[in-house]
């Protein structure tokens, strides 16, 4: 089973690497209030075809560098 995530590209300043943010919603254990936070993933984009603000689907892969463990699967929305 492949691990997939959907997120928005936060940064496209690096060559062949994108920073993708996934918004996660959790409930506080005591106060029961919704807490939103962002998980950041370093994603490999071989053709540099995605831009900042795009919604993308990423897939887990073998380690490509120190921080890159995800690969760009497809661009959902430009």
PDB file of N, CA, C and O in Angstrom:
ATOM      1  N   UNK A   1       0.835  -1.173   0.000  1.00  0.00           N
ATOM      2  CA  UNK A   1       0.000   0.000   0.000  1.00  0.00           C
ATOM      3  C   UNK A   1       0.888   1.248   0.000  1.00  0.00           C
ATOM      4  O   UNK A   1       1.781   1.397   0.834  1.00  0.00           O
ATOM      5  N   UNK A   2       0.617   2.136  -0.957  1.00  0.00           N
ATOM      6  CA  UNK A   2       1.411   3.346  -1.077  1.00  0.00           C
ATOM      7  C   UNK A   2       0.811   4.458  -0.226  1.00  0.00           C
ATOM      8  O   UNK A   2      -0.406   4.635  -0.182  1.00  0.00           O
ATOM      9  N   UNK A   3       1.686   5.208   0.454  1.00  0.00           N
ATOM     10  CA  UNK A   3       1.226   6.347   1.233  1.00  0.00           C
ATOM     11  C   UNK A   3       1.113   7.551   0.303  1.00  0.00           C
ATOM     12  O   UNK A   3       2.070   7.913  -0.382  1.00  0.00           O
ATOM     13  N   UNK A   4      -0.070   8.165   0.287  1.00  0.00           N
ATOM     14  CA  UNK A   4      -0.313   9.338  -0.539  1.00  0.00           C
ATOM     15  C   UNK A   4      -0.778  10.484   0.337  1.00  0.00           C
ATOM     16  O   UNK A   4      -1.437  10.269   1.355  1.00  0.00           O
ATOM     17  N   UNK A   5      -0.439  11.696  -0.056  1.00  0.00           N
ATOM     18  CA  UNK A   5      -0.879  12.899   0.632  1.00  0.00           C
ATOM     19  C   UNK A   5      -1.286  13.920  -0.424  1.00  0.00           C
ATOM     20  O   UNK A   5      -0.809  13.889  -1.559  1.00  0.00           O
ATOM     21  N   UNK A   6      -2.184  14.831  -0.022  1.00  0.00           N
ATOM     22  CA  UNK A   6      -2.580  15.942  -0.880  1.00  0.00           C
ATOM     23  C   UNK A   6      -2.244  17.225  -0.142  1.00  0.00           C
ATOM     24  O   UNK A   6      -2.572  17.378   1.034  1.00  0.00           O
ATOM     25  N   UNK A   7      -1.582  18.153  -0.840  1.00  0.00           N
ATOM     26  CA  UNK A   7      -1.180  19.394  -0.199  1.00  0.00           C
ATOM     27  C   UNK A   7      -0.967  20.504  -1.199  1.00  0.00           C
ATOM     28  O   UNK A   7      -1.156  20.324  -2.402  1.00  0.00           O
ATOM     29  N   UNK A   8      -0.573  21.649  -0.693  1.00  0.00           N
ATOM     30  CA  UNK A   8      -0.337  22.834  -1.504  1.00  0.00           C
ATOM     31  C   UNK A   8       1.156  23.146  -1.483  1.00  0.00           C
ATOM     32  O   UNK A   8       1.806  23.038  -0.443  1.00  0.00           O
ATOM     33  N   UNK A   9       1.691  23.531  -2.631  1.00  0.00           N
ATOM     34  CA  UNK A   9       3.111  23.854  -2.716  1.00  0.00           C
ATOM     35  C   UNK A   9       3.358  25.198  -2.045  1.00  0.00           C
ATOM     36  O   UNK A   9       2.787  26.216  -2.436  1.00  0.00           O
ATOM     37  N   UNK A  10       4.218  25.188  -1.030  1.00  0.00           N
ATOM     38  CA  UNK A  10       4.548  26.390  -0.280  1.00  0.00           C
ATOM     39  C   UNK A  10       5.766  27.107  -0.852  1.00  0.00           C
ATOM     40  O   UNK A  10       5.859  28.331  -0.765  1.00  0.00           O
ATOM     41  N   UNK A  11       6.704  26.356  -1.437  1.00  0.00           N
ATOM     42  CA  UNK A  11       7.926  26.944  -1.967  1.00  0.00           C
ATOM     43  C   UNK A  11       8.391  26.165  -3.189  1.00  0.00           C
ATOM     44  O   UNK A  11       8.342  24.935  -3.210  1.00  0.00           O
ATOM     45  N   UNK A  12       8.848  26.905  -4.220  1.00  0.00           N
ATOM     46  CA  UNK A  12       9.421  26.272  -5.410  1.00  0.00           C
ATOM     47  C   UNK A  12      10.774  26.894  -5.757  1.00  0.00           C
ATOM     48  O   UNK A  12      11.142  26.958  -6.930  1.00  0.00           O
ATOM     49  N   UNK A  13      11.510  27.349  -4.755  1.00  0.00           N
ATOM     50  CA  UNK A  13      12.771  28.054  -4.975  1.00  0.00           C
ATOM     51  C   UNK A  13      13.939  27.118  -5.255  1.00  0.00           C
ATOM     52  O   UNK A  13      14.933  27.541  -5.844  1.00  0.00           O
ATOM     53  N   UNK A  14      13.840  25.854  -4.846  1.00  0.00           N
ATOM     54  CA  UNK A  14      14.939  24.916  -5.054  1.00  0.00           C
ATOM     55  C   UNK A  14      14.773  24.201  -6.387  1.00  0.00           C
ATOM     56  O   UNK A  14      13.657  24.048  -6.885  1.00  0.00           O
ATOM     57  N   UNK A  15      15.877  23.769  -6.954  1.00  0.00           N
ATOM     58  CA  UNK A  15      15.852  23.050  -8.223  1.00  0.00           C
ATOM     59  C   UNK A  15      15.461  21.591  -7.979  1.00  0.00           C
ATOM     60  O   UNK A  15      16.108  20.891  -7.200  1.00  0.00           O
ATOM     61  N   UNK A  16      14.404  21.143  -8.646  1.00  0.00           N
ATOM     62  CA  UNK A  16      13.884  19.771  -8.569  1.00  0.00           C
ATOM     63  C   UNK A  16      13.349  19.399  -7.191  1.00  0.00           C
ATOM     64  O   UNK A  16      13.147  18.217  -6.913  1.00  0.00           O
ATOM     65  N   UNK A  17      13.116  20.369  -6.332  1.00  0.00           N
ATOM     66  CA  UNK A  17      12.583  20.119  -4.996  1.00  0.00           C
ATOM     67  C   UNK A  17      11.488  21.124  -4.699  1.00  0.00           C
ATOM     68  O   UNK A  17      11.634  22.314  -4.977  1.00  0.00           O
ATOM     69  N   UNK A  18      10.390  20.643  -4.134  1.00  0.00           N
ATOM     70  CA  UNK A  18       9.282  21.501  -3.732  1.00  0.00           C
ATOM     71  C   UNK A  18       8.986  21.238  -2.256  1.00  0.00           C
ATOM     72  O   UNK A  18       9.192  20.134  -1.752  1.00  0.00           O
ATOM     73  N   UNK A  19       8.498  22.275  -1.576  1.00  0.00           N
ATOM     74  CA  UNK A  19       8.049  22.123  -0.195  1.00  0.00           C
ATOM     75  C   UNK A  19       6.526  22.121  -0.236  1.00  0.00           C
ATOM     76  O   UNK A  19       5.906  23.098  -0.657  1.00  0.00           O
ATOM     77  N   UNK A  20       5.929  21.018   0.204  1.00  0.00           N
ATOM     78  CA  UNK A  20       4.482  20.851   0.168  1.00  0.00           C
ATOM     79  C   UNK A  20       3.956  20.866   1.597  1.00  0.00           C
ATOM     80  O   UNK A  20       4.502  20.206   2.481  1.00  0.00           O
ATOM     81  N   UNK A  21       2.889  21.629   1.807  1.00  0.00           N
ATOM     82  CA  UNK A  21       2.268  21.713   3.120  1.00  0.00           C
ATOM     83  C   UNK A  21       0.922  21.021   3.130  1.00  0.00           C
ATOM     84  O   UNK A  21       0.102  21.221   2.233  1.00  0.00           O
ATOM     85  N   UNK A  22       0.699  20.208   4.146  1.00  0.00           N
ATOM     86  CA  UNK A  22      -0.578  19.507   4.327  1.00  0.00           C
ATOM     87  C   UNK A  22      -1.206  20.029   5.616  1.00  0.00           C
ATOM     88  O   UNK A  22      -0.589  19.974   6.679  1.00  0.00           O
ATOM     89  N   UNK A  23      -2.431  20.535   5.518  1.00  0.00           N
ATOM     90  CA  UNK A  23      -3.117  21.066   6.698  1.00  0.00           C
ATOM     91  C   UNK A  23      -3.785  19.911   7.435  1.00  0.00           C
ATOM     92  O   UNK A  23      -4.524  19.123   6.844  1.00  0.00           O
ATOM     93  N   UNK A  24      -3.511  19.825   8.739  1.00  0.00           N
ATOM     94  CA  UNK A  24      -4.033  18.748   9.574  1.00  0.00           C
ATOM     95  C   UNK A  24      -4.906  19.353  10.663  1.00  0.00           C
ATOM     96  O   UNK A  24      -4.534  20.356  11.273  1.00  0.00           O
ATOM     97  N   UNK A  25      -6.060  18.753  10.909  1.00  0.00           N
ATOM     98  CA  UNK A  25      -6.969  19.228  11.949  1.00  0.00           C
ATOM     99  C   UNK A  25      -7.036  18.191  13.058  1.00  0.00           C
ATOM    100  O   UNK A  25      -7.314  17.019  12.803  1.00  0.00           O
ATOM    101  N   UNK A  26      -6.782  18.622  14.290  1.00  0.00           N
ATOM    102  CA  UNK A  26      -6.862  17.750  15.470  1.00  0.00           C
ATOM    103  C   UNK A  26      -7.735  18.411  16.523  1.00  0.00           C
ATOM    104  O   UNK A  26      -7.877  19.634  16.543  1.00  0.00           O
ATOM    105  N   UNK A  27      -8.319  17.603  17.397  1.00  0.00           N
ATOM    106  CA  UNK A  27      -9.058  18.136  18.536  1.00  0.00           C
ATOM    107  C   UNK A  27      -8.163  18.131  19.766  1.00  0.00           C
ATOM    108  O   UNK A  27      -7.434  17.169  20.010  1.00  0.00           O
ATOM    109  N   UNK A  28      -8.222  19.194  20.529  1.00  0.00           N
ATOM    110  CA  UNK A  28      -7.475  19.275  21.775  1.00  0.00           C
ATOM    111  C   UNK A  28      -8.082  18.275  22.767  1.00  0.00           C
ATOM    112  O   UNK A  28      -9.304  18.163  22.869  1.00  0.00           O
ATOM    113  N   UNK A  29      -7.241  17.561  23.485  1.00  0.00           N
ATOM    114  CA  UNK A  29      -7.732  16.494  24.361  1.00  0.00           C
ATOM    115  C   UNK A  29      -8.598  17.007  25.496  1.00  0.00           C
ATOM    116  O   UNK A  29      -9.588  16.368  25.853  1.00  0.00           O
ATOM    117  N   UNK A  30      -8.250  18.129  26.058  1.00  0.00           N
ATOM    118  CA  UNK A  30      -8.997  18.642  27.210  1.00  0.00           C
ATOM    119  C   UNK A  30     -10.093  19.612  26.792  1.00  0.00           C
ATOM    120  O   UNK A  30     -11.241  19.491  27.220  1.00  0.00           O
ATOM    121  N   UNK A  31      -9.723  20.590  25.941  1.00  0.00           N
ATOM    122  CA  UNK A  31     -10.650  21.672  25.631  1.00  0.00           C
ATOM    123  C   UNK A  31     -11.556  21.389  24.438  1.00  0.00           C
ATOM    124  O   UNK A  31     -12.491  22.146  24.180  1.00  0.00           O
ATOM    125  N   UNK A  32     -11.285  20.298  23.702  1.00  0.00           N
ATOM    126  CA  UNK A  32     -12.103  19.864  22.561  1.00  0.00           C
ATOM    127  C   UNK A  32     -12.193  20.916  21.451  1.00  0.00           C
ATOM    128  O   UNK A  32     -13.153  20.923  20.680  1.00  0.00           O
ATOM    129  N   UNK A  33     -11.215  21.787  21.370  1.00  0.00           N
ATOM    130  CA  UNK A  33     -11.182  22.806  20.329  1.00  0.00           C
ATOM    131  C   UNK A  33     -10.368  22.286  19.147  1.00  0.00           C
ATOM    132  O   UNK A  33      -9.370  21.589  19.334  1.00  0.00           O
ATOM    133  N   UNK A  34     -10.796  22.627  17.925  1.00  0.00           N
ATOM    134  CA  UNK A  34     -10.055  22.217  16.744  1.00  0.00           C
ATOM    135  C   UNK A  34      -8.759  23.008  16.637  1.00  0.00           C
ATOM    136  O   UNK A  34      -8.747  24.231  16.781  1.00  0.00           O
ATOM    137  N   UNK A  35      -7.667  22.290  16.384  1.00  0.00           N
ATOM    138  CA  UNK A  35      -6.360  22.896  16.217  1.00  0.00           C
ATOM    139  C   UNK A  35      -5.873  22.539  14.826  1.00  0.00           C
ATOM    140  O   UNK A  35      -5.818  21.363  14.464  1.00  0.00           O
ATOM    141  N   UNK A  36      -5.518  23.555  14.041  1.00  0.00           N
ATOM    142  CA  UNK A  36      -5.002  23.350  12.696  1.00  0.00           C
ATOM    143  C   UNK A  36      -3.507  23.595  12.700  1.00  0.00           C
ATOM    144  O   UNK A  36      -3.034  24.586  13.257  1.00  0.00           O
ATOM    145  N   UNK A  37      -2.755  22.684  12.074  1.00  0.00           N
ATOM    146  CA  UNK A  37      -1.329  22.904  11.893  1.00  0.00           C
ATOM    147  C   UNK A  37      -0.913  22.329  10.545  1.00  0.00           C
ATOM    148  O   UNK A  37      -1.642  21.544   9.939  1.00  0.00           O
ATOM    149  N   UNK A  38       0.266  22.730  10.086  1.00  0.00           N
ATOM    150  CA  UNK A  38       0.742  22.359   8.761  1.00  0.00           C
ATOM    151  C   UNK A  38       1.928  21.413   8.873  1.00  0.00           C
ATOM    152  O   UNK A  38       2.892  21.688   9.588  1.00  0.00           O
ATOM    153  N   UNK A  39       1.847  20.303   8.166  1.00  0.00           N
ATOM    154  CA  UNK A  39       2.987  19.404   8.032  1.00  0.00           C
ATOM    155  C   UNK A  39       3.701  19.762   6.734  1.00  0.00           C
ATOM    156  O   UNK A  39       3.059  19.988   5.708  1.00  0.00           O
ATOM    157  N   UNK A  40       5.014  19.811   6.780  1.00  0.00           N
ATOM    158  CA  UNK A  40       5.789  20.159   5.588  1.00  0.00           C
ATOM    159  C   UNK A  40       6.549  18.938   5.094  1.00  0.00           C
ATOM    160  O   UNK A  40       7.152  18.204   5.876  1.00  0.00           O
ATOM    161  N   UNK A  41       6.511  18.736   3.785  1.00  0.00           N
ATOM    162  CA  UNK A  41       7.216  17.635   3.135  1.00  0.00           C
ATOM    163  C   UNK A  41       8.106  18.191   2.037  1.00  0.00           C
ATOM    164  O   UNK A  41       7.704  19.095   1.306  1.00  0.00           O
ATOM    165  N   UNK A  42       9.316  17.654   1.919  1.00  0.00           N
ATOM    166  CA  UNK A  42      10.195  17.978   0.812  1.00  0.00           C
ATOM    167  C   UNK A  42       9.934  16.952  -0.283  1.00  0.00           C
ATOM    168  O   UNK A  42      10.063  15.749  -0.060  1.00  0.00           O
ATOM    169  N   UNK A  43       9.567  17.433  -1.466  1.00  0.00           N
ATOM    170  CA  UNK A  43       9.081  16.573  -2.550  1.00  0.00           C
ATOM    171  C   UNK A  43       9.991  16.716  -3.763  1.00  0.00           C
ATOM    172  O   UNK A  43      10.406  17.821  -4.112  1.00  0.00           O
ATOM    173  N   UNK A  44      10.297  15.590  -4.404  1.00  0.00           N
ATOM    174  CA  UNK A  44      11.114  15.578  -5.615  1.00  0.00           C
ATOM    175  C   UNK A  44      10.228  15.826  -6.829  1.00  0.00           C
ATOM    176  O   UNK A  44       9.237  15.124  -7.031  1.00  0.00           O
ATOM    177  N   UNK A  45      10.585  16.835  -7.646  1.00  0.00           N
ATOM    178  CA  UNK A  45       9.874  17.169  -8.882  1.00  0.00           C
ATOM    179  C   UNK A  45      10.899  17.207  -9.998  1.00  0.00           C
ATOM    180  O   UNK A  45      11.574  18.220 -10.182  1.00  0.00           O
ATOM    181  N   UNK A  46      11.028  16.128 -10.743  1.00  0.00           N
ATOM    182  CA  UNK A  46      12.105  15.959 -11.715  1.00  0.00           C
ATOM    183  C   UNK A  46      12.089  17.004 -12.822  1.00  0.00           C
ATOM    184  O   UNK A  46      13.145  17.521 -13.188  1.00  0.00           O
ATOM    185  N   UNK A  47      10.902  17.334 -13.372  1.00  0.00           N
ATOM    186  CA  UNK A  47      10.819  18.264 -14.502  1.00  0.00           C
ATOM    187  C   UNK A  47      10.586  19.723 -14.080  1.00  0.00           C
ATOM    188  O   UNK A  47      10.461  20.586 -14.948  1.00  0.00           O
ATOM    189  N   UNK A  48      10.525  20.016 -12.802  1.00  0.00           N
ATOM    190  CA  UNK A  48      10.231  21.365 -12.312  1.00  0.00           C
ATOM    191  C   UNK A  48       8.939  21.915 -12.907  1.00  0.00           C
ATOM    192  O   UNK A  48       8.874  23.092 -13.262  1.00  0.00           O
ATOM    193  N   UNK A  49       7.911  21.075 -13.020  1.00  0.00           N
ATOM    194  CA  UNK A  49       6.679  21.493 -13.689  1.00  0.00           C
ATOM    195  C   UNK A  49       5.628  22.077 -12.749  1.00  0.00           C
ATOM    196  O   UNK A  49       4.621  22.602 -13.225  1.00  0.00           O
ATOM    197  N   UNK A  50       5.823  22.007 -11.440  1.00  0.00           N
ATOM    198  CA  UNK A  50       4.844  22.550 -10.498  1.00  0.00           C
ATOM    199  C   UNK A  50       5.306  23.913 -10.002  1.00  0.00           C
ATOM    200  O   UNK A  50       6.501  24.208  -9.978  1.00  0.00           O
ATOM    201  N   UNK A  51       4.341  24.740  -9.606  1.00  0.00           N
ATOM    202  CA  UNK A  51       4.636  26.089  -9.136  1.00  0.00           C
ATOM    203  C   UNK A  51       4.003  26.312  -7.774  1.00  0.00           C
ATOM    204  O   UNK A  51       3.186  25.516  -7.311  1.00  0.00           O
ATOM    205  N   UNK A  52       4.398  27.414  -7.141  1.00  0.00           N
ATOM    206  CA  UNK A  52       3.871  27.777  -5.828  1.00  0.00           C
ATOM    207  C   UNK A  52       2.366  28.001  -5.917  1.00  0.00           C
ATOM    208  O   UNK A  52       1.882  28.688  -6.816  1.00  0.00           O
ATOM    209  N   UNK A  53       1.632  27.412  -4.968  1.00  0.00           N
ATOM    210  CA  UNK A  53       0.182  27.557  -4.935  1.00  0.00           C
ATOM    211  C   UNK A  53      -0.576  26.416  -5.578  1.00  0.00           C
ATOM    212  O   UNK A  53      -1.792  26.323  -5.410  1.00  0.00           O
ATOM    213  N   UNK A  54       0.104  25.539  -6.315  1.00  0.00           N
ATOM    214  CA  UNK A  54      -0.568  24.395  -6.935  1.00  0.00           C
ATOM    215  C   UNK A  54      -0.971  23.375  -5.876  1.00  0.00           C
ATOM    216  O   UNK A  54      -0.278  23.194  -4.875  1.00  0.00           O
ATOM    217  N   UNK A  55      -2.102  22.711  -6.112  1.00  0.00           N
ATOM    218  CA  UNK A  55      -2.505  21.586  -5.272  1.00  0.00           C
ATOM    219  C   UNK A  55      -1.979  20.316  -5.931  1.00  0.00           C
ATOM    220  O   UNK A  55      -2.243  20.069  -7.107  1.00  0.00           O
ATOM    221  N   UNK A  56      -1.240  19.515  -5.178  1.00  0.00           N
ATOM    222  CA  UNK A  56      -0.585  18.336  -5.741  1.00  0.00           C
ATOM    223  C   UNK A  56      -0.843  17.106  -4.883  1.00  0.00           C
ATOM    224  O   UNK A  56      -1.197  17.197  -3.707  1.00  0.00           O
ATOM    225  N   UNK A  57      -0.652  15.954  -5.518  1.00  0.00           N
ATOM    226  CA  UNK A  57      -0.693  14.680  -4.809  1.00  0.00           C
ATOM    227  C   UNK A  57       0.722  14.126  -4.801  1.00  0.00           C
ATOM    228  O   UNK A  57       1.373  14.057  -5.844  1.00  0.00           O
ATOM    229  N   UNK A  58       1.204  13.728  -3.612  1.00  0.00           N
ATOM    230  CA  UNK A  58       2.561  13.217  -3.473  1.00  0.00           C
ATOM    231  C   UNK A  58       2.510  11.772  -2.985  1.00  0.00           C
ATOM    232  O   UNK A  58       1.522  11.328  -2.401  1.00  0.00           O
ATOM    233  N   UNK A  59       3.580  11.067  -3.236  1.00  0.00           N
ATOM    234  CA  UNK A  59       3.634   9.639  -2.935  1.00  0.00           C
ATOM    235  C   UNK A  59       4.950   9.347  -2.206  1.00  0.00           C
ATOM    236  O   UNK A  59       5.979   9.938  -2.532  1.00  0.00           O
ATOM    237  N   UNK A  60       4.927   8.458  -1.241  1.00  0.00           N
ATOM    238  CA  UNK A  60       6.115   8.104  -0.461  1.00  0.00           C
ATOM    239  C   UNK A  60       7.041   7.244  -1.301  1.00  0.00           C
ATOM    240  O   UNK A  60       6.582   6.382  -2.050  1.00  0.00           O
ATOM    241  N   UNK A  61       8.353   7.475  -1.180  1.00  0.00           N
ATOM    242  CA  UNK A  61       9.330   6.730  -1.955  1.00  0.00           C
ATOM    243  C   UNK A  61      10.579   6.481  -1.106  1.00  0.00           C
ATOM    244  O   UNK A  61      10.615   6.839   0.071  1.00  0.00           O
ATOM    245  N   UNK A  62      11.562   5.891  -1.683  1.00  0.00           N
ATOM    246  CA  UNK A  62      12.825   5.644  -0.982  1.00  0.00           C
ATOM    247  C   UNK A  62      13.508   6.972  -0.690  1.00  0.00           C
ATOM    248  O   UNK A  62      13.178   7.975  -1.323  1.00  0.00           O
ATOM    249  N   UNK A  63      14.445   7.011   0.243  1.00  0.00           N
ATOM    250  CA  UNK A  63      15.143   8.271   0.524  1.00  0.00           C
ATOM    251  C   UNK A  63      15.939   8.755  -0.690  1.00  0.00           C
ATOM    252  O   UNK A  63      16.766   8.023  -1.235  1.00  0.00           O
ATOM    253  N   UNK A  64      15.681   9.991  -1.101  1.00  0.00           N
ATOM    254  CA  UNK A  64      16.372  10.584  -2.239  1.00  0.00           C
ATOM    255  C   UNK A  64      17.499  11.517  -1.790  1.00  0.00           C
ATOM    256  O   UNK A  64      18.467  11.721  -2.523  1.00  0.00           O
ATOM    257  N   UNK A  65      17.376  12.076  -0.602  1.00  0.00           N
ATOM    258  CA  UNK A  65      18.424  12.897  -0.007  1.00  0.00           C
ATOM    259  C   UNK A  65      18.196  12.902   1.496  1.00  0.00           C
ATOM    260  O   UNK A  65      17.465  12.059   2.016  1.00  0.00           O
ATOM    261  N   UNK A  66      18.815  13.847   2.197  1.00  0.00           N
ATOM    262  CA  UNK A  66      18.687  13.877   3.648  1.00  0.00           C
ATOM    263  C   UNK A  66      17.239  14.083   4.091  1.00  0.00           C
ATOM    264  O   UNK A  66      16.790  13.443   5.041  1.00  0.00           O
ATOM    265  N   UNK A  67      16.503  14.968   3.415  1.00  0.00           N
ATOM    266  CA  UNK A  67      15.135  15.278   3.817  1.00  0.00           C
ATOM    267  C   UNK A  67      14.069  14.818   2.832  1.00  0.00           C
ATOM    268  O   UNK A  67      12.897  14.750   3.201  1.00  0.00           O
ATOM    269  N   UNK A  68      14.433  14.502   1.595  1.00  0.00           N
ATOM    270  CA  UNK A  68      13.437  14.147   0.584  1.00  0.00           C
ATOM    271  C   UNK A  68      13.068  12.671   0.664  1.00  0.00           C
ATOM    272  O   UNK A  68      13.906  11.792   0.461  1.00  0.00           O
ATOM    273  N   UNK A  69      11.790  12.419   0.966  1.00  0.00           N
ATOM    274  CA  UNK A  69      11.269  11.058   1.017  1.00  0.00           C
ATOM    275  C   UNK A  69       9.988  10.927   0.187  1.00  0.00           C
ATOM    276  O   UNK A  69       9.361   9.868   0.181  1.00  0.00           O
ATOM    277  N   UNK A  70       9.602  11.987  -0.506  1.00  0.00           N
ATOM    278  CA  UNK A  70       8.340  12.022  -1.245  1.00  0.00           C
ATOM    279  C   UNK A  70       8.603  12.390  -2.695  1.00  0.00           C
ATOM    280  O   UNK A  70       9.565  13.093  -3.005  1.00  0.00           O
ATOM    281  N   UNK A  71       7.736  11.906  -3.585  1.00  0.00           N
ATOM    282  CA  UNK A  71       7.832  12.137  -5.008  1.00  0.00           C
ATOM    283  C   UNK A  71       6.533  12.761  -5.501  1.00  0.00           C
ATOM    284  O   UNK A  71       5.457  12.411  -5.016  1.00  0.00           O
ATOM    285  N   UNK A  72       6.620  13.678  -6.458  1.00  0.00           N
ATOM    286  CA  UNK A  72       5.423  14.298  -7.010  1.00  0.00           C
ATOM    287  C   UNK A  72       4.689  13.272  -7.865  1.00  0.00           C
ATOM    288  O   UNK A  72       5.272  12.718  -8.798  1.00  0.00           O
ATOM    289  N   UNK A  73       3.411  13.008  -7.562  1.00  0.00           N
ATOM    290  CA  UNK A  73       2.627  12.031  -8.300  1.00  0.00           C
ATOM    291  C   UNK A  73       1.839  12.710  -9.409  1.00  0.00           C
ATOM    292  O   UNK A  73       1.959  12.325 -10.572  1.00  0.00           O
ATOM    293  N   UNK A  74       1.034  13.716  -9.070  1.00  0.00           N
ATOM    294  CA  UNK A  74       0.314  14.467 -10.096  1.00  0.00           C
ATOM    295  C   UNK A  74      -0.100  15.828  -9.550  1.00  0.00           C
ATOM    296  O   UNK A  74      -0.218  16.035  -8.342  1.00  0.00           O
ATOM    297  N   UNK A  75      -0.318  16.752 -10.496  1.00  0.00           N
ATOM    298  CA  UNK A  75      -0.793  18.085 -10.153  1.00  0.00           C
ATOM    299  C   UNK A  75      -2.313  18.067 -10.281  1.00  0.00           C
ATOM    300  O   UNK A  75      -2.843  17.776 -11.353  1.00  0.00           O
ATOM    301  N   UNK A  76      -3.015  18.376  -9.195  1.00  0.00           N
ATOM    302  CA  UNK A  76      -4.471  18.322  -9.184  1.00  0.00           C
ATOM    303  C   UNK A  76      -5.068  19.622  -9.699  1.00  0.00           C
ATOM    304  O   UNK A  76      -5.961  19.614 -10.547  1.00  0.00           O
ATOM    305  N   UNK A  77      -4.564  20.744  -9.176  1.00  0.00           N
ATOM    306  CA  UNK A  77      -5.121  22.047  -9.562  1.00  0.00           C
ATOM    307  C   UNK A  77      -4.002  23.054  -9.710  1.00  0.00           C
ATOM    308  O   UNK A  77      -3.114  23.136  -8.861  1.00  0.00           O
ATOM    309  N   UNK A  78      -4.044  23.836 -10.807  1.00  0.00           N
ATOM    310  CA  UNK A  78      -3.010  24.834 -11.074  1.00  0.00           C
ATOM    311  C   UNK A  78      -3.270  26.088 -10.337  1.00  0.00           C
ATOM    312  O   UNK A  78      -2.496  27.040 -10.446  1.00  0.00           O
TER     313      UNK A  78
END
